Amino acid sequence: MEGFKRKTPEEILLSISKLHRGSLKIYIGAVSGSGKTYHMLREGHNLKQQGIDVVICAVSTLQRPETVEQLGDLERVPSIHWIKDGVEQKDLNLDALIERNPEVVLVDGLAHCNRNEAQFPSRLDDIKFLLSHDISVITTVNVYELEEAMELAHKLTGIEMGPCVPSDTLELADEVRLIDATPETILNRLEEGHLKGNRDAALFKRGNLGVLRELALRLVAEDVNDSLEAHREEMGYLGPSGAAERILVTTQYHWNGSIYVRRGQQIAKRLNGDLHVVTLRKFNKPLTKEAATFRRSMMKLVQKVGAKFEELPLRCRRGIPRTLVDYAISHKVTRLVMGHSRQTKWQTLLQGSVINGILKRTRNIDVFLVADRASQEGERILPAHIQTQKEPYKYKRLSKQEVDAKIEKIKRGRFKVYIGAAPGVGKTYTMLREGNDLLKKGIDVKIGLLETHGRKETIAQIGDLAVLARAEIMYQGVKLEEMDTAAILRQRPEVVLVDELAHSNVPGSKNKKRYEDVLDILEAGISVIATVNVQHLESLNDAVEQITGIRVRETVPDSILRTADEVQLIDVAPQALQLRMREGKIYAMVKVEQALNNFFKTGNLIALRELALREIADDVDERLESMERKSSLRGPWRRKEVIYVCITEIPQADRLIRRGFRIAHRLKAAWHVSVIAARGGEGWEQKLDVIEKLTMRLGGEFSFQEVTNRKQIPAVFAAQASRAGATQIIVWKDAITKKLLPLANHMDVLIVAGYEAWQIAGNKVK
């Protein structure tokens, strides 16, 4: 059970004050036309059906058919109309709203500026006034209308943005919900004439839509992370949540200090994490002239890359590991970045090793050692700039293989995936709604496989869609049902809707997994719209177990998202999802309490939501990079990387392989998995086969090297990695690591925290 910690007097007073204040919910989207007003109005109808007094005021439908339809019979309180630069504006009629005194007001345009003679200068002030009168408000905003995002949005799009609201606005909200829409969806709405009257037409370029979408995803992810950390602190949890990365660079006022900071910045950007930089110094001794110069340079660099900087006291060398690890734990660091040791073997024996001391004390923190390339490349303040590859000559004749590949892509069906943080967020509901919209446009749409789980709202969305019969398969004397892929291929609809991509088919089916059936359907030229939850992505399997304590058995390879033409997130706040659960809208009532006390605990849902937001933001970024590299929020990755994963223990191999894949994917690197071990006993070959298949499924290269003695492993692995041109190696934190490091100091080394790290994240403070 959650929430047993005693509240402070301040927390009690805050809770009492909230009883006399209305609630604020904000729908946020990338641009106008993403569906914010539509969803706000739909929620208004749901509230009205529950007997809640709801009115609308200053809602702008811009005559979009879907949005106008959602107005329905909602009561409208007339707004105050006025003209600015020839364009009609709507202000809230506060006097009328206070007199009417509804429970909830729906209002558009959180960033709206009022007329000069209005009671308050902005709509945000109007909303605060209503909240103070115990009137709840649901409103909408575009990401570029938030002060913290406006400057970056302008920098990335080159477009001057309009009025904005302060950076802390989202913190005022009791609930923030992102309405995600792919650029393709918005451009289709634009082409169909559904976005008439939009003043932000300059934003409607594919690259700009992608950038703003990623900005919205990352901004909401940061907001979710803040709420997650507050929740974990309130519950007394130790360690990182598993949903986000926090990078700590430790360096000195030395010529190579900026290299470590730059490397840490690159890692933080690619892994979508926060960056902290610390240096240790003796405060009782003045800095040398050279060190003072490096300090000034370091301070400028840290400020430029947006990192947090702190100087820590240095008393003696042997105390460094404890100081760094204590700082890392208190700041929930997930990865510590530092340089390789430059000590000789004898110096290590006499003075002790800082790296070894850190490895002894860290339990749930990875250690990343930056390659020492000075002996080969010479000392420098910043890494050398590597030129990006030029685009291939546009008039170059395509080879036969290139032509064949393009033809196959043209023939292939279009693939769209709806993804969510958990069951019940509305993926199937939205998929069915889109299917009906396509049906109205004359497109032949059929339901290939639908899992309604008895949810009335979902069943109601089937509408006029035809549901194809399932195939019946006998297994161990029991008749089971699966999607009838053969029937779909025979009937050849234009679009087929398929639920739960990660489902495992009944033994004896043509394919083991449902996603493989979907790939067959796509190859036949049939388009597919499908659903999946973020916890089913193969590479997130370990992170999900760390968050929830549950090992998800059914997974899909991450390449499925990259295969999709569109990936769209269905976002729901944890409290709203738990409310749906309590109302019996997700599972049968007999399962509700069990679910709320396990997978659907508040901390789990917040962390999974953050994981989903960051995962789709990275997917958007990947697509932007392939389209227009300069638009990527994470910046281009100019360095050619080769990742080498060293497996010496079979039981935890899958964790290290998944870690290697995620890093390689973000660094756009080739990656290898090398198993170096002595052959085991019974079942050894089968275990090795499982490791190889996982590697191949995630797109890596696999090799096995047998040794007769474990002492041979460090030298064998270092030689293999060097021959492959590895720039980064990934290893477990074990006894072999210490012997490997001196042999691999010309490479980056990621030392992954051992298995116990995955058990500590949810432990409470004793």
N, C-alpha and C positions, 0 to 999 in steps of 0.2 A: 504494500500500500504506500501511496505517495503522500507527502505533505504533513509529516509528523513533527517537523522542526518548529520550535516555538517562535511566534512572530514577535518582532521588536515593537515597542510603543509607536514608533514612526510608521511601521508597516500597518499596524492596526488603524491608526488615524487615516492613512491613505486609503485603506479599504473602506472605511466609513464614509470618507468624502466621495468615493466613487459611487456609493449608493444613491447620491443625490446628483449624479452627473450622467448625461446621456452617453451612449456608446458611439464610437466612430469607426466606421469600416471604409477602407479605401480600396477601390479597384484601380490597379495600375497596368498600363500597357505601353507598347513601344511607340505607337502613333495613334492618331485618330483613325477609327475604322477597324481597330483590332477587336472590338466587341465588348468594350467596357460597359457602355450604356445598356446594351442588350442584356448582359448578365445582371446588371444592377436592377433593371426593371423586372426581370424574371424572378429575382429574389424578392422584390417588392410584392409580386403576386403570391409567392409562397408564404410570405409573412401574413398577407391579408387572409389567405385561406386558413391560417392558424388562429385567426381572430385578433390579430394585431392591427392597430389603427395606423395606416400608412397613407401618406400623401406625397405628391411630387411637386416640385417647384424649380423653375429655370432648368428644365431638362431639354437638351437639344438633340432631336432625332436626326436632323439634317435630311429628313425625308427618306431615310434608308428603310426599305420595305420591311426587313426583319425587325428593326428597332421600333418602327411605327406600330407593327402588329403587337409588340409586347406592351404598348401603352394600355391596351385593353380598357378595363373599367376603373383604373386607378384614379383616385380623386386628385384633381389639379388645383393647387393654390396659385392664382395668377401672379406672375412675376412682374417686375417693373421694367418696361422696355425703354430703351434710349438708343441714340445713334452716335457711333464713334467712327470717324473717317469713312462715313457712308455705309457702315456695316451695323446692322441691328444688334444690340447687346441686351442681355437679360440679367437684372439684379434680383436677389432674393427680396421678397416683401416680408421683412422681419416682423412688422406690426401684425400683418395678417396671419403669419405663422404662429406667433405667440398667442394671438387671440384664438386661433383654431386649436392649438395645443395638441398636435398628434403625438403618437408614440415614436414614429419614425418619419423622417423626411428624406426623400431621394432627390439629389441635386447633382447636376453635372459640373464640370469645370472647376476643380479645386483651386487652380491658379488664376482664376478670373479676377480682374481689377474692377472695382465699383466706380460709379460716376462720382464726380467731385462732391456733390451735396449729400451723398449717402452717409448713414450713421457710422459705418466703418469703411476703411479704405479698400479692403479685400474680402473675397469670399471666405478665405480661411478665417478671418476675424468674425465674419457672420456665423460661421459654423461653430466656432468656439462659444459665441454668444448663445446659440441654440443649445449646445451641450450643457452650458451652465444652467439652463432652464429645464434640465432633465428631458430634453428631446434628443433622441438618437438620430444620427445622420449617416447615410451611405452616400459616398461620392466617388468621383473618378478623376484621374490625373494621368498625363503622359509622362514618361520617364524624363524627357528633356525639359519638363516644367519644374523639376526638382533642382534646387540651387546646386547641390553637390554634383549633379550629373550634367548641368547645362553647359559648363565650360568645356568638358570633355566631349560632349555631343557636338558642340560647335567646332572644336578642333578636328574631330573625325569626319564630319560631314561638310564643313565649310559654310554651313547655313546659320544665319543669325536667328536665335531663338527669341520667343516672346516673353511674357511675364512669367515669373517663377515663384515658388513657395520656399520657405527656409529649409535648410538641410535637416532640421530635427522634426520635420512634419510627420514623417512616417512613425516616429517614436510616440507621437500623440495618439496614434490609432490603436484601437483594441484589436483590430484584425486588418491585415494587408493581404490582398489576394491578387496575384499576377494573372492577367488574361493573356496567355501566350498565343500568338498567331504567326505562322510562317510567312515570309515575304511572298511566297507563291499564293497563299490564301488572300492576302491583302491586295496583291496585284490583280487577282481574279475578280475581287469585289470592285476594284477600280475600273477594270475593263467592262464589267457588267453594268456600270453606271450607278453602283450603290454607294459611292462615296462623293456624291455631288455636294457642292457647298463647302468642301473642305478647304480651309485656308492654308494648309500645310502641304500643298501640292509639290513643292520643291523637295520634300523629304521622300517622295515616292519613287525612289530609284532603288533597285535591288540591293546594291551595296549599302546604302544609307539605312534601308529597312533592316538589313542584317546587323549592322553596327548598333542601332538603337535597340533592337531585340536583345542582343547580347548584353548591352548596358542594363536593360531592365532585369534580365535574369540575374546578373551579378549583383545588382543593387538590392534586390529582394533577398538574394542568398546571404548578403552581409547582414541585412536586417534580421533574417532568420537565425544567423549565427549568434547575433547579440542576444536574442531571446533564448537560444539554446544554452549559452554560457550562463545566463542569469538563472535559468532553470536548474542547471547542474550545480551551480553554486548554492542555490536554495536547498537542493536535495542533499548537498554535502558530498558530491561525487568527486573522485580524484581523476587526474589524467585527461588526455585529449578525448574528444567525443568520437573521433573516427570519421567525422563528416567533412572536416576541413584540415588543411595543412598550415602549420606555422613554422617558419624557417628561422633559425638562429645562426648568424654568422659570428664566429669569434675570431678576432684578428688583433694585430698589433700595429703601432705606428711605425710601419716599415714599408719598403718599396712595394712589397707584394700584397699589402693590405687591401688596396683597391681592387686587385684581381679577385680576392675572396668575396668582397662585397658585390662586385659585378656578377660573379658566378652565382652567388646567393640570390641576386635579383633575378637572374635568368631562371633559376630553379623555381623561385616563388611565383614568377609570372606563368611559367608553363604548368605548374601544379596548382595555380590559382590560390596561392596562400599569402598570408601576411609575412612581412620581413622584419626581423629584429637584428640589430648589430650591436655587439658588445666588445669592448676592449678592456684589458686588465692593466692597471698601472699602480705604481707606488706613489700615493698622494703626498707622502712626506719628502719626496725628492723631486726637484724641478726637472722638466723635460729638457733633453738636449736640443740644440738649435735645429738639428736634422729632424728629430722626432716631432718638434713643434710644427715644423713645415708639413710633415706628413699628416699631423693631426688636423690642420686647417684644410688640407686637401680631402681628408676623409670626411670631415663634417659637411663640406660642400657636396660631396658625392652622395652621402647618406640622405641629405635633404633632397637632392635631385631625384633619387630613386624612390622617395616616399617611405623610407624605412624609419623605424623607431630606434634611437641610439641611446646607449648608456655606458658610462665608465664604471667598472667594478674594481673594488680594492684588491691589490695584489700584495699579500704578506710574504708568502714563500712559494717556491715552485711546487712543492708537494700538495699545497692547498688549492691549486688551480682546478683540478677535476671536481672537487666538492663544490667550489664556488660556481662553476659553470653549470653543473648538473642541478644544483639547488635553484639557480636562476631559471633554467630550462623547465623544471617541474612547476615552479610557481607561475610561469607564463604559458603553460600548456603547450610547450614546443613539441613538434613531432619530428623535426629533423635538425641536427646540429651540423653546421658546415664549418670546416677548419682545414688547415694545411696538413700535409704529411709530416711526420717527424723527420728532423734533419740530424738526429742524434746518431752517433755510432753505437755499436753493440755495447761497448764498455761504458759510454756515457749513460746509456739506458740503465745499466746495472747499478751504476753509482748514484745517479740523480733520480731515477724513476722515470717512467714514461707517462706523459700527460694523456696520450690516447688510450693506453692500457688502463689508466686510472678512471677515465671517463667510461670506458666499456664495462668496467667492473660495477660502476654505480648506476648505469642506465638500464632500465627495464623495459620501458615502452617508448624509447626515443631512438630513431635511426641516426647513425653517424655517417656523414658524407665527407670524405677526404679529397680535397682538390689536388689534382695532379701537380707534381713538381716538375715543370718543364724548363726551369731556369737554366739548367745545365745544357739543355739542347738549344733553347731559343734565346737565352740571355735575359737579363733583368729588364723589366719594363713596368711602367706605372699602370697602364691599361692593356687589356688584351688587344692584339692586332686586329684591325678591321678586315673581315673576310668578305670579298665581293660576292654578291648574290649572283646566281646563275642567270644569264640572259634568257629571255624567252626564245624558243626555237624559231627559226626563220619561217615566217608565216606562209611563204610560197613554196616551201619544201613539199615535194610529192610524197604522199603517204605510202607506206609499204603495204603489201598484201595483208599482213597480219594486223596492221593498224586499221585498214579498211574493214576487215572482217570483224574486228572488235567494235568499231563504230556501228556497223550494221546490226550486230547482236544487241547493242544498247538501244538502237532505234526500235527494234522488234520487241524488246522486253516491255512488260507492263509497268505502269507507274506504281510506286510503292510508298505508302504513307503510314507512319507509326504514331499512335497516341501513347504517351508514356506518363506514368504517374508515380507518386511516392509510395502508394499503398493501395490495397483493394478498397473500392468504394468511393474513389475520388471523382468518378464520372467519365472514365475513358470509354466504356462500352456505350453509355448514354450518348456521348458526343459523336462517337463513330456512327451510331444508328441515325442520329439527327442529320449528319452529313450525307449518309446514304439516302435518306428521304429527300434531301435537297437536290441531290444528283438525279434521283428518280423523276422529280418534278421537271427537270430540264431535259427529259427524254433519254437519259442514259440508262442502259440495262444494268441494274444493280441487284445482286442477290446476296443473301446471308449464307455464307459457307459454313460457319460454326459460330454459335452464339451461346454464351454462358450468362444467363440473367441472374442466377442464384436466387430466383424468386422475388427480385426487386421490382415492385409495381411500377415505379417511375421508368425503369429501363424497359420493361415489357411494353409500356404504353408507347415508347418511342419506335417500336417495330413498324407501326403504321401500315403502309401499303407494301412493305418490302416482302419479297418471297423468301421463305426459309427452305433451303435445300435439305432433303432427308439425309440422315447420317448413315454411314456404312456400319453394318453389324458384323462383329468379329467374335468368334468363339475362342475363349482363352481359359484353359483349365476347367472346362465344363460350364463356364459362365458366359452369357452373351453380353458383350460390351459394345459401346458405340464410339466411333471416331468420325472425323470429318471425311466426307466421301470425295477425296481429291479426284478420283477417276471420273466421277459424275460431273464435277466442276469443269474438268478438261473437255468432256464431251459436250456439255451445254454451252461452253464458251461465253459466259456473260462478259460485259465490258468491265465491270467492277465486282469484286467479291469481298465481303466483310468477314474477317476472321478474328476471333477473340483468343487471348492467352497464347501468345507465340511460344512461350517456354514450355508448354505442355509436352509430356512424354507420351508417345503413342503406345497402344497396346502391343506387346510382343507379337510378331507375325505381320505387322503392318509393313508397307513398302519402305517407309522412312521411320527412323527412331523418334524424330522430333517433329513437332508441328511446323516449326520454322522451315524445315527442309521441304515439307509439303508446299509451303508458301513460295519458296524459291522455284519449285517445279511449275507452279501456277504462273509466276511472273515470267519464266522462260517461255511459256506458251503464249505470251502476249496479253495476258489478262491482268488488269490492275488490281492491287490489293490494298485495303485499308485494314490495319491490324492494331492490336493493343498489347501492351506489356508493362510490367512494373519494374522500377529501377533496380529492385533487389534481385531481379533475375539476370542482370548482366553479369557475365562470367567473371570479369576482372574485379567487380565490386563484391564478390562473394565473401571475402575476408572482412572487408569494411562493414558489411551488413551484419556479419556474425559478431563483430566487435560492438556494434551499436545495440543490437537486439538480443544477443546471446543465442540466436537461432541460426543454424546452418541451413541455408536454402539449397535444396537438392536439385531442383529443376532450373537450368540456366540456358541462356542463349549466348553465343559468341558476340563480342562487342561489334564485330564486323557487320552485324545485322543493321545497326544504326547507320553505319557508313554506307551500306547498300541502299538504304532508304532515300528516296528523293525528298521527302519531307519528314521531319520529326517534330512533333508538337507536344508540349507539356500541358497536362491538366493539373492545375495547382489548386489546392484546398488547404486552408489553415487547419492545424491539428484539432483545435477546439471544435470547429465546424464538423470535422470528420468524426470526432468522438460523439457529437450530438446525433449525427446520422446513425451511428452505431447504436446509441441508446434508444433511438426511435425504431430500431429494427429494420433500417433501410439497407443494411449491409449484410448482416448475418441473421439467422433465426434467433429469436429472443433467448433461447436456452444457451446460446453460445456467447452472448453479449458480455457478461461479466468476465468470463475466462479470457476473451479477446482483449478487453480493456485493461486487464491486469497482466497481460503478456505483450504481444506484439504491438497492441494499440495504446501502450503507455505514452504519456505526453512526451517524455524525453526521446523515445524511439521515433515518434512521428515527426518531431521537430528536426531531428538529425537526418532522417530519411528524406524529408522535404528539402533540406539544405543540399543533401547529396544529389537529389534529382535536379535541382536548380543549377548546381555547378556542372553537372554532367551535360545537360543540354546547352549550357553556355559554352562549354568546351566544344561541343558538336557544332554550334553556330560559328565559333571561332575557326574551326578546321575548314568549314565551308567558305568562310570569308577569305582565309589564306589561300585556298585553291583558286579563288576567284580574283582577289585583289589584295595582295599581301599587306599593303600599307594600311588597310582598314582594320587589321586584326588588333584587338585590344591588348592581347598578350605580346604583341610585337613579333617580328620575324625571328626565326631560329636560324642563324646564319652558319652555325658550326655543324659540320658533318659528324654525326655520332654513330658509334658501333657499340652496342650493349652486349656484355657477356655475363650470363647468369651461371654461377657455380653451384651445383647440387652435390652435396656430400652425404646428406642424410635423406633417405627416401620418404619417411613419414611426413615431413613438412615441405616436400618439394613443390606441391601445388601452390602453396602460399607464395613461395619465392618466385615461381613462374608467373603468377598473376601480377605480382609487384613489378617484375621485369617488363611484362607487356605494357602495363599502364605508363611506366616511365618511357619506354621506347616509343609508344604511340604519341605521347606528348612532345617528345624530342624529335619526332619524325626519323627515328633511327632504325637501322637494321639491328636485329637482335638474335642472339644464340643462347641455347641452353645446353650446358655441358654437364653430364653426370660423370663424376670421377669417384669411383668407389670399388671396393672388393665385392665380388658376387655374394649374394646372401643365400639363404636356405630356400625352403619351399615357398612357392609363389613369387619368387624374385622376378622372373621373366614377365609375369602378368603385371606386376607393379611398374616395371620399367616401361611396359607397353602403354599403361595408363598415362604416365608422365609424357611419353613421346606424343601421344594423341592430343593431350591438352596443349602441348607446345605448338603442334601443327595447327590445331583449331584456332589458336590465337595468332598464327602467322609467323612463328619463330622457326629457326633451324635447330635441329636436335642432333646431339652426338653423345656417345658413351665411350668412356675410356676406363678399362679395368686396371686396377692396381693391386699389388699383393700386400702392400703395407700402407696404412694411412699417412705415415710420415712422408710418403712420396707426393701426396696430393698438392701441397702448395706449389712445388716446383713444376709439376705437370700442368696445373691450371694456369700459372703465370706464363708458361711457354705457349700454351694453346691460345690464350687471350692475346698475347703479343703477335703471334703469327696471323691471327685474324684481324689485326689492326684495331683492337678494342680501345675505345676512349674511356669507357666506364665499365667497371665490373661490379657485380652485385653478389654479396655473400651473406650467410647467416653469421650472427655473432656467436662464435664458438672457439674452441682451442686452436683450430687451424688458422683462424684469422690473423693472430699475432705473427705467425711465421710467414704468412702470405704478404703482409703489408710491405716489408722491406724489398720484396721481389716485384712489387707492383706500384712503386711510388711515381712512375711515369704515367700512371693512369688515374682517373678519378675512381674512388672506391666507395660504394654505398654499403655500409654494414647494417643489415636489417635487424631490428630488435627481435629477440627470440620469442618463442611461443607464449611465454608467460605474459608478454606485453598485451596479448589479446584478452587476457583474463582480468586485467587490472582496471580497464577503462571505466567500468561501471561500479567499482568498489566504493563503498562509502568511507568517509573519514571516521576513524575510531576515536 
